[in-house]
Amino acid sequence: MRTLVETRHLSKRFDVSPPWLNRVIEGRARQWVHAVDDVSFSIAQGRTLSLVGESGCGKSTVARLLVGLHRPTAGDVLFDGQNIAQALAGRQALPLRRRMQMIFQDPYASLNPRWTVRDIVAEALTEHRLVSGRHELDERVAQLLGSVGLVAGDMRKYPHQFSGGQRQRVSIARALATQPEFLVCDEPTSALDVSVQAQVLNLMKDLQQRHGLTYLFISHNLAVVRHVSDTVGVMYLGRLVEVAEKSAIFIAPRHPYTRMLIDAIPDIGMTGRARTPVQGEVPNPLAPPPGCSFHPRCPHANERCRVERPVLLSLRGIQVACHAVEEGRL
């Protein structure tokens, strides 16, 4: 299966230092937060990779790096073998933008309240010169709205006249306007009611089957991830700690952090299996712990975990960064 999207040792750090004068007066050094730290993965064409983890683990930063909204501090993002950072800085920027789009988390903030739905969806069509003439433009907008379960008459309305689920459908229609191959979905259902979430997720799966779309899906909701994913990557403090097929993650998680996340899911079937709730708090990302960043919360940590940072290794078809798993202690 052809790899469409790939990251190689991707890193992004942000300068969060106080203003220069404050640093001089207080004698403080610059401060950096490593939002994404040496992340590598690939997504095959037509497949869905989901990134999960607690808030602040770097999921959304990865999403923005993949579509060029942030430039990486180190590492590369490849789309169909093409380096995104180089392409977006040259003549290939517009063709590349057509092939990838992003659906944002908040449908209330991502749509311009002063524009009609027609103008919102049509912007990409006119920017990329995909239609000629007002009549063709209206036809294409109506077709896009129909593909997400809305009607042509909705194009004359404004965002405030829609519910949250309908607004997210408008966002999806806008993203589909350029006929992209790759969609980055940054928690697209987290602001919606549960029943509406199901409708939007089913719509996205249907669109994937019809158009052969490739998804990067960002979420902290494991029930959503289980519904949409082919492969799941678990992130902690900017690093990938486990990557595996969906079935392996949910049936036999390997990394202690993944196990804690899975155990936190309510056991509707009341199977009686032992459960370990997620313990402790995420460390301060400005001062992450040495060695394995998860060791302060891990019941299996030893001295090696406290001093040596684990690398992502392939073990029996699962990629996992854990000394305990590598040594057979888990």
Beta strands, then each sheet from edge to edge (+ up, - down):
strand 1: 3-15
strand 2: 32-44
strand 3: 48-52
strand 4: 74-79
strand 5: 82-83
strand 6: 100-103
strand 7: 182-186
strand 8: 214-218
strand 9: 231-236
strand 10: 239-245
strand 11: 313-315
strand 12: 318-320
sheet 1: 2+ 1- 4+ 5-
sheet 2: 6+ 7+ 8+ 3+ 9+ 10- 12+ 11-
end
